[in-house]
Amino acid sequence: MISSYSFLQKVPLFANLPDTDLEQLCQQVEELSLRSDDLLFSEGSIGQNAYVIKQGQIEIYKTSDGKKIQIAVRLPGEVIGEMALLQAAPRSASARAISDCQLIVISHDQMDHLLDSSPSASRSMLSTITSRLRDTELLLRQNEKMAQLGTLIAGIAHELNNPSAAVSRGAKQLKTALQAYQDLSRELFLSGISKTQMSDFEKEIRQKATKPNLMDSITRNDLEYELENWLDNHEIENGWELAPQLVNLMENSKSLDTFAADFSKESLSSLLHWMASSYEVYTLLEEVGQGAGRISEIVKALKTYVYLDEAPIQEIDVQEGLENTLVILHYKLKQGIEIVREYDPELPHIMAYGSELNQVWTNILDNAIDAMDGRGRLVIRTDHKDAWVTVEIEDNGPGMPLSVQEKMFNPFFTTKPLGKGTGLGLSITYNIVKKHAGDIKVSSQPGQTIFTIRLPVNFEQLETIHIPARTTDSRRLD
């Protein structure tokens, strides 16, 4: 087996070390053997050693929302685990052998001595860390976008499920109801009811189907029972089937008495069956129409949310973007979130990257919902002054401790449990706001957290690009 000295001479981190220093280091380091699939270290563990791969391959990966994200595969001659060692911070990723491996173990003290005594080693380490941070952030940003897309798709699918099911169910029932309606219309016409009377009845039924009588279940059951008894006493067939529909057309049995006085027994039976059938048809049409309208509303909101077929920079309505985001997140809001809108009626449109700005609203609103655990009060305010618009998003969640504030917008920082977030949601938010030459601040205390975002009406026309300072607070952040 190749000696540690001969091997480390070829590793950039150690290549320019004086022979005496390298020999001393080789006498102090230990070697570690791993079998394929052995775990070297796990995400979140304390970093006490760095490792140089002498033989084999090591997979570096993170876990996000229960899914493993492979960051890199490290090969012989590469150093791993150095970032947590230098930062005295928990491991930001896990490492696992994907083949039998031989590693050189370098302790914290040995690494400090190496970097203090060798400028070339310091430069090599800086280059390695910078490159890895850049590659890791790019990879995780892409994963964050895919995760957000997955959440978006899941939310849209959830929102589309109910109206699409209503449309499908209503269309099937309508097919049967229309056949019965046609048969009863012919029977009614033969009973002597004129077309004019049928038209008048149908107009009234259509209006009542559009605006149904909203009554509590107990009142409805009592009225159904009353009308069913009336129908049975007047020898109207299948009164138990007619009563649930006639409840929506008649106030009580007395109103049915008044109505029946103008018709013969035979005509009345045909008329009541036809009226019940007509009401069912118009109710089903209303249900199908409402379902289709809800689907159209969701699709329209989604299309505007992502700004399909539009230029990257365009004039956008900030309040419309906020509303579209609320539509997208409706499946999370309806658990018990009260939405309070305090919109500026004269808020000007702004020039912006529309779909990116909607990511800002999504990240902040989603974090606020998580902070309130799905139940609470969410206030959205908009205002403008001179050439700037301001958006405030306030929630009454538990707030954020001061210890979180300084790191809030940093890449990879998260207060969510291990594996539940990449720590890039608010970092992406900050960078998008900065890209628009805007400013984002947070104030927080128990029961009140406010994100304040200021954006120029036209960031392309600003003489000086404003670089906002980062500010922070205490909640579960992505």
Secondary structure, DSSP 8 states (H G I E B T S, - for coil): ---HHHHHTTSTTTTTS-HHHHHHHHHH-EEEEE-TT-EEE-TTSB--EEEEEEES-EEEEEEETTEEEEEEEE-TT-EESHHHHHHT-B-SSEEEESS-EEEEEEEHHHHHHHHHH-HHHHHHHHHHHHHHHHHHHHHHHHHHHHHHHHHHHHHHHHHHHHHHHHHHHHHHHHHHHHHHHHHHHHHHHHTT--HHHHHHHHHHHHHHHHS-----HHHHHHHHHHHHHHHHHTT-TTHHHHHHHHTTT-SSHHHHHHHHTTS-HHHHHHHHHHHHHHHHHHHHHHHHHHHHHHHHHHHHHHHHHHTTTS-SEEEE-HHHHHHHHHHHTHHHHTTTEEEEEE--TT---EEEEHHHHHHHHHHHHHHHHHHTTT-EEEEEEEEEETTEEEEEEEE-S----HHHHTTTTSTT---S-TTS--S-HHHHHHHHHHHTT-EEEEEEETTEEEEEEEEESBGGG-SS---------SS---
